[in-house]
Amino acid sequence: MDEDFNEEARQDVVVVVVPLPSQGHQNQLLHFSRLISTHGIPVYYVGSAVHNHQVKTRVHGWDDFSNTSNFHFHDFPTPLFDLNQNKLHVSPENIVSGHASNKFPLHLIESLFEVLVNLDEPISELLNSLSLVARRVVVVHDPLMAFVAKEASYIPNGESYCFNVCSAFGLLYFKWVSLGCPYSIPNIDTLHEYLTDDDHLSKMDGSFPDAFLALIASQLEFQQFDAGELHNTCYPLEGKFIDLLSQEPFLGENYRQWALGPLNAVELDSTENSDSRHECLVWLDSQPKDSVLYVAFGTTITLSREEINELAIGLQHSEQRFIWVLRETDQADGSADGSQVCNIELPEGYEERMEGIGMIVRDWAPQIEILAHPSTGGFLSHCGWNSCMESLTMGVPIAAWPMHSDQPWNTVLVTDVLKVGLVVREWESRNEVISSTMIENAVMKLMVSEDGHDMRQRAEQLGVDVRHSVKSEDGSSNAELNSFLAHISRP
């Protein structure tokens, strides 16, 4: 058990949070920053001015917290990324039209290298200035921003922690594969139960392009300076995998871990003035319980024209109500705030035919509010970890269509482990254009079949358990948070 901590002990501890400048990563660490700042510890959320502006405009589920005395956005100027000069030679057609067989946003990687180069010195200056006025400077960083762990090691009162932005299941699998898939590790059959000898590599093969793997490799060496790891997950979701990560060889000697999730809002204000609510929420108010399918694919995925047509037809033929967030991928410079006009075309006359049945949202949508709405009964998703956590927190089952990165791992977790979802298209078939019939069948199974009903019941109970882990004094995530606060506030 950690040392007791009190308000006075926290006053001389500061936390510096360094996210990767990509929405899915920024969002999780923004919620983490908010959580820590509400417990009396000053937090500095570090990033370029354009990326900090972007994440502020997109936050939802909470009241505005950026003006609280303990929360500080620390903006650094960084050069804008010129797509025409990208060194990765990514085809612009693949970037903007989604024709690449792997949906990974290659156009973002070059800007990430730019960030790594340009933030090194200003972060060092910030840490050194804080070290002069604080008893302890705690750096919490994205795994792909691990270079700041070395910077923290240079100051006498600094320490750092890696904040993992993926599932415990995915992280465990990644670490296990990196060790050569040894079966001598105690209890590893818990992982292998879901990944057979024949398919354990094919399940994840091709999810990361070589350029991104190089970025990962460039940061691994710096994690030796960390004192521990934080996870945006919880025991009701991934207890067996969190426990596995706590043992050798996954967790080193004198290394700690805490599972603090979910970090997104778990309770929403239902008294909000209807005049300020997004129009899709007003539309949801008039729909039957559990009748609407929410369709969204995050900020890094643009579907091809063929995929959009097949998805549109599949949704129409399913005859199910839906909200479809139709937008393009974020741009490399992070300047988009979610209000830009989306010019993606749907089949001629589609929106008129779907009037009253389906709603197309072409701007930034309040995802957590949509998932929390009682009319929402399912989520057609790419299975990014933010989306998974928000959906499962609200007890909504998932129709999984993984596109890249950790999404295939999350799909296995949702469908095979937790059994609160189904696969729309298998990862092995990612190079094939999905058919409208496949989409129709998946939607029908999730929304109106007996199997879908059972998934929804399991998801609803899981949501209850997940929310309890955060809200209740004896909840596991609440206990983990108190443990982490006590640790960084220790004498």
N, C-alpha and C positions, 0 to 999 in steps of 0.2 A: 504494500500500500504506500502511495506517495505521501510526502509531507503535507500537513495541512497548509493551506494558503489563505491569506486574507487580503482585504482591499489595500492596506498599507504596503504590503509586500509587493503588490503588483505595480505600484506607482512608479517604481524605478526600473521596470522592465519594459522594453519596447520591442515590437514585432515588425519586421520588414518583410513584406510579401512580394515575391517576384514571379508573376505568371508568365507563361508563354503567350505571345500576342496573337492568340487565336481564340475565337469566341468560346468554344467548348472548354478550353483550359481557363481562360480569364474568368468565366462565369463561376466555376467552382471555387476558385481562390477568392473571388469577390465575396461570395457567401461566407467562406471561412473567415475572411477579414472582418466582416460585419459581426459574426458570432464572437470573435475574440474581443472586438472593441466594446461590445455590450457588457463585458465582464471587467471593465475598468482598466484595460491595458491599451495604451496607445498603439495604433497600427498605421503603418505607411504602406500603401498599395502602390507599387512602383511600375511604371510603364511609360511608353511614349505618349505624348499628349493626344494624338489621334486615337490610339487604342484605348486609352482611359476614357476619352469622350464616348467612344463607341459602347463600351461596356456599361457606362453610366446610363446611356439612353435606353439600353435594353433590359435593365434590371426590372424584374417584376416579382410580385408575391410579397414584397415588404413595403413598409412606409419608407420614405426617403431617409437615408441614414448618413448621407455624405456630409451633412452639416454638423454632425455630433462632434464634440470636442475631442473624442478619442480616435476618430477616423480621418485619415489624411490621404488624398490622392496626390501622389508625388509624380509630377510630369517631367519627363526627360525629352528634349528635342532629338529626333532621329531622322535621318534622311529618308525621303520618300523613295519607294522602290519603283524603278522604271522597268515596266514589263518588257519594253522593247530591247532592254539591255541585259535580260536575264541570262546568266551563265549556264543554266541547266538546259538551255535550248528546248524548252517545252513548247510544243505546238500551240499557238494562240487558239486554233480551232478547238483543240482538246480542252483548253481552259474555259472558254466561254460557252461552248455548246454541249459539253458533257458527252462527247463521242468517245472519249478514252475508255478502253475496256475496264480499266480500274479507275474508280471515281476519285481517287486520291487527289487532293488539290495541289498539284505540283507547283503551281504558280505562287503558293505561299512559302515554299521552302527557301527560296532565295532571300526573301525579306526576313526570314528567321535568322539566316546567317548574318544578315546586315545587323540585326538586333544584337546578336551575340558579340559582334565586333564593336558596336558603338555604345553598348551599355556598360561595358566592363569598367571603364574609368569613372563615369559618374556614379555608379553604384558603390565603388570603392570609396569615393569622396563622401557619399551619404553615410556609409557605415562608420567611417572614421569620425565624422562629425557627431553622430549619435553616441558613439562609444565614449565621448568626452563628458556627456551629460547623463548617461544611463548606467545603472549598475550592470545590466546585462542587455545585450542586443541579440535578439533571436531572429534568425533569417529562415523563412519558410519559402521554399522555391519549387517550381515545376521541375519534373525530372529532366526536361530539356533545357532548363536554365541552371543546371547544376554548377556551372562555373562560379556562381556567386557563393557557393559553399567554401571554395578556396579563399575567396575574398574575406569571408567571415572568419576564417581561421587565422588571418593576419592580425586581427584586433584581439587584444588580451581578454576582453569580456564578451567575445562573440561565440555563438554556436548556431548550427544550422540543422534543418530538418527537410527531408524530401516529401513533398505532398504528391501522392500518386493520384492521377486523374482518371484511372481506369478501375475496373472491378478487381477485387482480390483474386477472383478466379482467373482473370486474364493475366494479372501480374504474376501469379503463381505459375501459370503455364509458361509464360515468357521466361521466367527464371529457370524453370525446370528444363526447358529446351536448351537454354544457353549452357546448362551443365551437361548436356549430352543425353538427356532423358534417362538418368540412372534410376533403377528400380530398387536400389538398396536403401533409399530414403524411407524412414519409418512412416507408415500411413499414406504413402504416395498413391496407393490404390484408390484412395478417396478421389483423387484427380483423375486417375486412369480409368475409373469406372465410367466416365463420360466421354473418353477419347480412346477408342480401341486401337490395337496395334496397327490395323490397316489404315485408319483414317486420322490419327491424331495430328499428323503434320498437314495432311491435305485440307483439314478443317480451316487452317489458318494460312496456308501457303498463298503467297502473292498479295497479302493484305497490306504490306508496306513496300513501296518502291525502294530501290537501292539508295536513292538520294536521301530519303528519310532515314533509312537504316544507318547511313553514314552520319547523319545528324545525331541520332541516338548514341552511336559509338563515340562520337566526339565528346559527349558529356558524361559517359559512364565513369571515367577515371576520377572525376571530381566528387563523386558520391562517397568516396573514402573519407571525406572530411565531415560527413554528416554524423549526427548523434542519434538519428532515428528516422522513422517514416510515419506519415499520416495517411489515412485512407478515408475517402469519401464513400463509405459503405457501413454496414452495421451487422451485428450478429444475427438478427432474424433473417437477413438475406443470405449471408455468406459466412456464417460462424465457422463451419468446418474448414473453409479455405483461409480465413483469418488466422485460425489456430495453426494451420500448416505453415503459414508464412512466418510464424513466430519461432519456428524451430530451425536448427542447423540443417542444411547449409544456406537456407534462405535468409535468415536473420543472423548477422554476425555477433560476436561477443561484444558486450557493452553497448549494444544497439537496441533501441526501444521502438515500439510501434503502438499506434492508437487508431482505432476505428471510430470516427466521429460522426459519420453520416447518418441520415441524409442532411446535407447542408442547405438544401432548398427549403422554402417555407413548407411547413406541414399543416398549418392552419391559415385560412384566408378570411379576410373581413367580408362578410356577406352583406354588410350594411352600406357598402359603397354606393354613392349616388349614381343612379342609372344613367344620368346625363354624361358621366365621365367614363362609363364602361365602353369597352370595345364593342362594335356592332355585332360581332360573332357571339359574344356572351349574351347579348339581348336576344339574338335569334335562338340560342340554346335554351333560353328560359321557356320558350313555347314548344319545345320538343319533349316527347315522352322519355321517361327514365331509361337509361342505358341504351338508347336507340341510335346514337350518333357515333360514327367512326371519325376520329381525328386523324388526318393524314398530313405528315410533315417529315422533312428529311434534313433538318439542321441547316447549318450555315456554310458547309463546305461541299455541298453536292448540288450539281445542276444536272437534271435528267436530260437525255437526248430527246429530240422531237419524236422519235419512234416510241420511246418509253412513255412519254407524256400522253401520246395518243392511246397506247394500250391501257395505261392506267385510267384515263378518262372513260374509255369504253367499259373497262372492267367494273369501275364504280357504278356506271350507269346501269349495266346489266344486273348488278347485284341487287338493285332496287333498295339499297340501304341509304339512310340519311348520312351526310358527311360534311365535314369542314376540311377543306384542302388548302394548306398554305403553299402557294405556288410562287417561288422566288428563286433568284439566281444566287450563286455562291458569293461569299464575301470576296472583295478585292484585296490584293496584296498589301495595299498601303493602309488598310484599316479605316479608311475615311468614311465608308458607308455607315450610316446610323440606323438603317432599317427602314427609312422612309423613301428610299429611291423607288422610282417607278419600275415595275417588272413588265417587260414586253414579251414574255413567253406566250406563244399562241396556243390556244386550245382548238379542238375541232370546230369548224364553223357552226354557229348556233348552239354550241354546247351549254353555255351558261343560261341561255334562255330555256333550253329543254330541262335543265336541272333546277330551275327556279322553284323554291319551296322544298326541294329535296336535298340539294347540295349547295354549299356556300364556298365560293372561291375567295381566299384572302391573299392579296398581292403585296401586303406590307408586313411589318413586324407583328407577330401575333402573341397574345399573352398566354403562352403555352401552359404554365402551371395552373392558371385559372380555368382554362379549357378542360384540362385533365381532372381538375377538382369538381367540375360541374356535374351534378347528378344525371344529366342527360347524356353525358359521354360514356359510351360502353366499350370502346376499343380504340387502339392506337396503331395505325399503320406507320411503321417507323424504320429508320435506318439502324436503330439500336446503338446510337451513340450513348455514352455513359450518362451524360446529363439527362437525356430523354428517358433512359431506362430508370434512373433513380426517381425522376419526377413522376413517371407513370406508375411505378410500383408503390411509391409513397402514397399516391392517391387511389391505389387499388384497381388500376385499369390494366387489363390484359393487352398483350402486344402481338401484332402480326409483324414479324421481323423480316426486313429486306436489307441485309447488310451490304455495305458498299465498299468499305475500306477500313484500314487501321484495326482497332480493337473490336470493331463491330461484329465480326464473325465469332469472337470469343463470347461477347455479350449475348449473342443469339443462342449459343449453346447453353449458357447459364439460364436464360429466360425460358427456353423451350424444353431442354433435356433435364436440367437440374431442378429448377423451381416449378416447372410445368404450368406456367402462367402465360403461355403464348404458343404461337405456331410459326413455322417458317413459310414465307411467301415464295421465295426462291432460294434453293440451296446454293451455298457459296461456290461449290464446284461448277455451277452453271452460270457464273457471273459474266462470262463472255457472250452469253446468248441474250438476245432481247426477250424480255419476259412477255408472255402472251396475256391478252385481256382475259382469257379463260382462266388462267392461273390466278390472276388477281381476283376475279369474280369468285372463284371457288374458295380462296383464302378468306375473303371478306365475309362470305356467307357462313363459312365454318366458324369464324370468330364471333360473328354477331348473332346468328340465329340457330346454330346447331346445338345439340345436347352437349357435345364436347366443348363448344365455346362457352356454354352456360357454366360447365364445371370449371373451366379455366377462370371465368369471371369470379366465381365464388372463392376459388383459391387465391386469386389476386386481391379480392376484397379483404380476406382474412389476413393476408400478408401485409396489406396496407395498414391494417389495425395494429399489427405487431411492430411494423416499422415506425409508425408515428408514436407508439408507446415508448420505443427505445429512446426517443428524443424528448418527449413531453413529460414523461413520468420521472419522479425523483429516483426511482429504482431502475430506470431504463438503462440498458447497456451503453448506449451512445452518450447519455448524460454522465454516466460514471467515467467513461473514457475521456470525455471533455474535462471533467474535474481533475482527473489524473494528469492530463497534459498541462492544465493550468497550474497545478501544484508543482509539477516538475520544472517548468520554466520560471516559476516564482520562488523556487527553493533558495535558501540563504546562500 
